[in-house]
Amino acid sequence: IEVPGAPTVTAVLKTSAGHIRVTFSAPASNGGSPITEYTAQCTSSDAGAVGSEWSGPASPLTVPALTPGKTYRCRVRATNAMGTGPWSANSALVAA
């Protein structure tokens, strides 16, 4: 048993001012143990609020507390009983 692989971000979408919904697919490998949680993180590319993280059991996850009008790249990682796997590749830029 090992940590899960990296999920794949499939879409990022502003849902309301300061909120971005991150949609993703599960990693190719769960490491031999069920995935218990996903964490999405959005990081500003132009001096918005520091990247906010939000966790949940499945896709999609909505990351709150972002600076409206600023742009962000988002990524996701998975956790199982062995620990937390690597981050996915960053998404395309999206405005919060």
PyMOL commands that place a pseudoatom at each C-alpha (Angstrom):
pseudoatom trace, name=CA, resn=ILE, resi=1, chain=A, elem=C, hetatm=0, pos=[0.000, 0.000, 0.000]
pseudoatom trace, name=CA, resn=GLU, resi=2, chain=A, elem=C, hetatm=0, pos=[1.261, 3.474, -0.886]
pseudoatom trace, name=CA, resn=VAL, resi=3, chain=A, elem=C, hetatm=0, pos=[-0.005, 7.046, -1.244]
pseudoatom trace, name=CA, resn=PRO, resi=4, chain=A, elem=C, hetatm=0, pos=[-2.355, 7.704, -4.178]
pseudoatom trace, name=CA, resn=GLY, resi=5, chain=A, elem=C, hetatm=0, pos=[-1.246, 9.164, -7.485]
pseudoatom trace, name=CA, resn=ALA, resi=6, chain=A, elem=C, hetatm=0, pos=[-2.045, 12.686, -8.632]
pseudoatom trace, name=CA, resn=PRO, resi=7, chain=A, elem=C, hetatm=0, pos=[-5.617, 13.500, -9.708]
pseudoatom trace, name=CA, resn=THR, resi=8, chain=A, elem=C, hetatm=0, pos=[-6.238, 15.338, -12.991]
pseudoatom trace, name=CA, resn=VAL, resi=9, chain=A, elem=C, hetatm=0, pos=[-7.917, 18.767, -12.983]
pseudoatom trace, name=CA, resn=THR, resi=10, chain=A, elem=C, hetatm=0, pos=[-10.559, 18.711, -15.729]
pseudoatom trace, name=CA, resn=ALA, resi=11, chain=A, elem=C, hetatm=0, pos=[-12.221, 22.132, -15.252]
pseudoatom trace, name=CA, resn=VAL, resi=12, chain=A, elem=C, hetatm=0, pos=[-12.034, 25.300, -13.151]
pseudoatom trace, name=CA, resn=LEU, resi=13, chain=A, elem=C, hetatm=0, pos=[-14.940, 27.729, -13.038]
pseudoatom trace, name=CA, resn=LYS, resi=14, chain=A, elem=C, hetatm=0, pos=[-15.791, 30.871, -11.081]
pseudoatom trace, name=CA, resn=THR, resi=15, chain=A, elem=C, hetatm=0, pos=[-19.083, 30.152, -9.282]
pseudoatom trace, name=CA, resn=SER, resi=16, chain=A, elem=C, hetatm=0, pos=[-19.453, 33.498, -7.478]
pseudoatom trace, name=CA, resn=ALA, resi=17, chain=A, elem=C, hetatm=0, pos=[-17.177, 36.379, -6.517]
pseudoatom trace, name=CA, resn=GLY, resi=18, chain=A, elem=C, hetatm=0, pos=[-14.121, 34.907, -4.781]
pseudoatom trace, name=CA, resn=HIS, resi=19, chain=A, elem=C, hetatm=0, pos=[-15.137, 31.255, -5.276]
pseudoatom trace, name=CA, resn=ILE, resi=20, chain=A, elem=C, hetatm=0, pos=[-13.701, 28.799, -7.831]
pseudoatom trace, name=CA, resn=ARG, resi=21, chain=A, elem=C, hetatm=0, pos=[-15.104, 25.306, -8.430]
pseudoatom trace, name=CA, resn=VAL, resi=22, chain=A, elem=C, hetatm=0, pos=[-12.387, 22.765, -9.250]
pseudoatom trace, name=CA, resn=THR, resi=23, chain=A, elem=C, hetatm=0, pos=[-13.545, 19.641, -11.080]
pseudoatom trace, name=CA, resn=PHE, resi=24, chain=A, elem=C, hetatm=0, pos=[-11.123, 16.717, -11.289]
pseudoatom trace, name=CA, resn=SER, resi=25, chain=A, elem=C, hetatm=0, pos=[-10.823, 13.026, -12.028]
pseudoatom trace, name=CA, resn=ALA, resi=26, chain=A, elem=C, hetatm=0, pos=[-9.463, 10.470, -9.583]
pseudoatom trace, name=CA, resn=PRO, resi=27, chain=A, elem=C, hetatm=0, pos=[-5.837, 9.385, -9.902]
pseudoatom trace, name=CA, resn=ALA, resi=28, chain=A, elem=C, hetatm=0, pos=[-5.017, 6.330, -12.017]
pseudoatom trace, name=CA, resn=SER, resi=29, chain=A, elem=C, hetatm=0, pos=[-3.872, 4.574, -8.828]
pseudoatom trace, name=CA, resn=ASN, resi=30, chain=A, elem=C, hetatm=0, pos=[-5.369, 4.856, -5.346]
pseudoatom trace, name=CA, resn=GLY, resi=31, chain=A, elem=C, hetatm=0, pos=[-2.194, 3.247, -3.947]
pseudoatom trace, name=CA, resn=GLY, resi=32, chain=A, elem=C, hetatm=0, pos=[-4.060, 0.107, -2.933]
pseudoatom trace, name=CA, resn=SER, resi=33, chain=A, elem=C, hetatm=0, pos=[-6.162, 1.902, -0.312]
pseudoatom trace, name=CA, resn=PRO, resi=34, chain=A, elem=C, hetatm=0, pos=[-9.434, 3.844, -0.784]
pseudoatom trace, name=CA, resn=ILE, resi=35, chain=A, elem=C, hetatm=0, pos=[-9.063, 7.606, -1.196]
pseudoatom trace, name=CA, resn=THR, resi=36, chain=A, elem=C, hetatm=0, pos=[-10.558, 9.310, 1.848]
pseudoatom trace, name=CA, resn=GLU, resi=37, chain=A, elem=C, hetatm=0, pos=[-10.141, 12.974, 0.921]
pseudoatom trace, name=CA, resn=TYR, resi=38, chain=A, elem=C, hetatm=0, pos=[-9.172, 15.372, -1.846]
pseudoatom trace, name=CA, resn=THR, resi=39, chain=A, elem=C, hetatm=0, pos=[-7.673, 18.833, -1.291]
pseudoatom trace, name=CA, resn=ALA, resi=40, chain=A, elem=C, hetatm=0, pos=[-7.920, 21.623, -3.869]
pseudoatom trace, name=CA, resn=GLN, resi=41, chain=A, elem=C, hetatm=0, pos=[-5.614, 24.644, -3.686]
pseudoatom trace, name=CA, resn=CYS, resi=42, chain=A, elem=C, hetatm=0, pos=[-5.838, 27.816, -5.763]
pseudoatom trace, name=CA, resn=THR, resi=43, chain=A, elem=C, hetatm=0, pos=[-2.830, 30.140, -5.917]
pseudoatom trace, name=CA, resn=SER, resi=44, chain=A, elem=C, hetatm=0, pos=[-2.979, 33.693, -7.240]
pseudoatom trace, name=CA, resn=SER, resi=45, chain=A, elem=C, hetatm=0, pos=[-0.904, 34.694, -10.229]
pseudoatom trace, name=CA, resn=ASP, resi=46, chain=A, elem=C, hetatm=0, pos=[-1.400, 38.441, -9.664]
pseudoatom trace, name=CA, resn=ALA, resi=47, chain=A, elem=C, hetatm=0, pos=[-1.272, 39.347, -5.948]
pseudoatom trace, name=CA, resn=GLY, resi=48, chain=A, elem=C, hetatm=0, pos=[-4.675, 38.038, -4.889]
pseudoatom trace, name=CA, resn=ALA, resi=49, chain=A, elem=C, hetatm=0, pos=[-5.247, 36.398, -1.502]
pseudoatom trace, name=CA, resn=VAL, resi=50, chain=A, elem=C, hetatm=0, pos=[-2.763, 33.641, -0.690]
pseudoatom trace, name=CA, resn=GLY, resi=51, chain=A, elem=C, hetatm=0, pos=[-3.842, 30.307, -2.169]
pseudoatom trace, name=CA, resn=SER, resi=52, chain=A, elem=C, hetatm=0, pos=[-6.828, 28.959, -0.348]
pseudoatom trace, name=CA, resn=GLU, resi=53, chain=A, elem=C, hetatm=0, pos=[-7.298, 25.218, 0.251]
pseudoatom trace, name=CA, resn=TRP, resi=54, chain=A, elem=C, hetatm=0, pos=[-10.532, 23.283, 0.541]
pseudoatom trace, name=CA, resn=SER, resi=55, chain=A, elem=C, hetatm=0, pos=[-11.009, 19.557, 1.210]
pseudoatom trace, name=CA, resn=GLY, resi=56, chain=A, elem=C, hetatm=0, pos=[-13.791, 17.095, 0.564]
pseudoatom trace, name=CA, resn=PRO, resi=57, chain=A, elem=C, hetatm=0, pos=[-14.556, 13.486, -0.371]
pseudoatom trace, name=CA, resn=ALA, resi=58, chain=A, elem=C, hetatm=0, pos=[-15.082, 13.908, -4.126]
pseudoatom trace, name=CA, resn=SER, resi=59, chain=A, elem=C, hetatm=0, pos=[-15.108, 16.173, -7.185]
pseudoatom trace, name=CA, resn=PRO, resi=60, chain=A, elem=C, hetatm=0, pos=[-15.954, 18.977, -7.549]
pseudoatom trace, name=CA, resn=LEU, resi=61, chain=A, elem=C, hetatm=0, pos=[-14.573, 21.115, -4.707]
pseudoatom trace, name=CA, resn=THR, resi=62, chain=A, elem=C, hetatm=0, pos=[-15.287, 24.843, -4.370]
pseudoatom trace, name=CA, resn=VAL, resi=63, chain=A, elem=C, hetatm=0, pos=[-12.384, 26.901, -3.034]
pseudoatom trace, name=CA, resn=PRO, resi=64, chain=A, elem=C, hetatm=0, pos=[-13.621, 30.010, -1.134]
pseudoatom trace, name=CA, resn=ALA, resi=65, chain=A, elem=C, hetatm=0, pos=[-11.977, 33.174, 0.223]
pseudoatom trace, name=CA, resn=LEU, resi=66, chain=A, elem=C, hetatm=0, pos=[-10.217, 34.181, -2.992]
pseudoatom trace, name=CA, resn=THR, resi=67, chain=A, elem=C, hetatm=0, pos=[-9.790, 37.787, -4.104]
pseudoatom trace, name=CA, resn=PRO, resi=68, chain=A, elem=C, hetatm=0, pos=[-12.524, 38.694, -6.626]
pseudoatom trace, name=CA, resn=GLY, resi=69, chain=A, elem=C, hetatm=0, pos=[-11.125, 39.789, -9.978]
pseudoatom trace, name=CA, resn=LYS, resi=70, chain=A, elem=C, hetatm=0, pos=[-7.697, 38.225, -9.427]
pseudoatom trace, name=CA, resn=THR, resi=71, chain=A, elem=C, hetatm=0, pos=[-6.564, 35.188, -11.408]
pseudoatom trace, name=CA, resn=TYR, resi=72, chain=A, elem=C, hetatm=0, pos=[-5.686, 31.771, -9.966]
pseudoatom trace, name=CA, resn=ARG, resi=73, chain=A, elem=C, hetatm=0, pos=[-4.202, 28.423, -10.939]
pseudoatom trace, name=CA, resn=CYS, resi=74, chain=A, elem=C, hetatm=0, pos=[-5.696, 25.474, -9.075]
pseudoatom trace, name=CA, resn=ARG, resi=75, chain=A, elem=C, hetatm=0, pos=[-4.424, 21.980, -8.306]
pseudoatom trace, name=CA, resn=VAL, resi=76, chain=A, elem=C, hetatm=0, pos=[-5.665, 18.913, -6.396]
pseudoatom trace, name=CA, resn=ARG, resi=77, chain=A, elem=C, hetatm=0, pos=[-4.134, 16.071, -4.387]
pseudoatom trace, name=CA, resn=ALA, resi=78, chain=A, elem=C, hetatm=0, pos=[-5.582, 12.883, -2.902]
pseudoatom trace, name=CA, resn=THR, resi=79, chain=A, elem=C, hetatm=0, pos=[-5.195, 11.296, 0.539]
pseudoatom trace, name=CA, resn=ASN, resi=80, chain=A, elem=C, hetatm=0, pos=[-5.612, 7.660, 1.607]
pseudoatom trace, name=CA, resn=ALA, resi=81, chain=A, elem=C, hetatm=0, pos=[-4.716, 5.684, 4.756]
pseudoatom trace, name=CA, resn=MET, resi=82, chain=A, elem=C, hetatm=0, pos=[-0.995, 5.838, 3.857]
pseudoatom trace, name=CA, resn=GLY, resi=83, chain=A, elem=C, hetatm=0, pos=[-0.860, 9.613, 3.430]
pseudoatom trace, name=CA, resn=THR, resi=84, chain=A, elem=C, hetatm=0, pos=[-1.197, 12.367, 0.864]
pseudoatom trace, name=CA, resn=GLY, resi=85, chain=A, elem=C, hetatm=0, pos=[-0.076, 11.973, -2.735]
pseudoatom trace, name=CA, resn=PRO, resi=86, chain=A, elem=C, hetatm=0, pos=[1.447, 14.518, -5.108]
pseudoatom trace, name=CA, resn=TRP, resi=87, chain=A, elem=C, hetatm=0, pos=[-0.315, 17.609, -6.447]
pseudoatom trace, name=CA, resn=SER, resi=88, chain=A, elem=C, hetatm=0, pos=[-1.888, 17.469, -9.882]
pseudoatom trace, name=CA, resn=ALA, resi=89, chain=A, elem=C, hetatm=0, pos=[-0.602, 19.712, -12.628]
pseudoatom trace, name=CA, resn=ASN, resi=90, chain=A, elem=C, hetatm=0, pos=[-1.816, 23.309, -12.311]
pseudoatom trace, name=CA, resn=SER, resi=91, chain=A, elem=C, hetatm=0, pos=[-5.000, 24.290, -14.097]
pseudoatom trace, name=CA, resn=ALA, resi=92, chain=A, elem=C, hetatm=0, pos=[-5.277, 27.052, -16.637]
pseudoatom trace, name=CA, resn=LEU, resi=93, chain=A, elem=C, hetatm=0, pos=[-5.738, 30.539, -15.171]
pseudoatom trace, name=CA, resn=VAL, resi=94, chain=A, elem=C, hetatm=0, pos=[-9.242, 31.427, -14.010]
pseudoatom trace, name=CA, resn=ALA, resi=95, chain=A, elem=C, hetatm=0, pos=[-10.523, 34.696, -12.550]
pseudoatom trace, name=CA, resn=ALA, resi=96, chain=A, elem=C, hetatm=0, pos=[-12.110, 34.612, -9.120]
for i in range(1, 96): cmd.bond("trace and resi %d" % i, "trace and resi %d" % (i + 1))
show_as sticks, trace
zoom trace
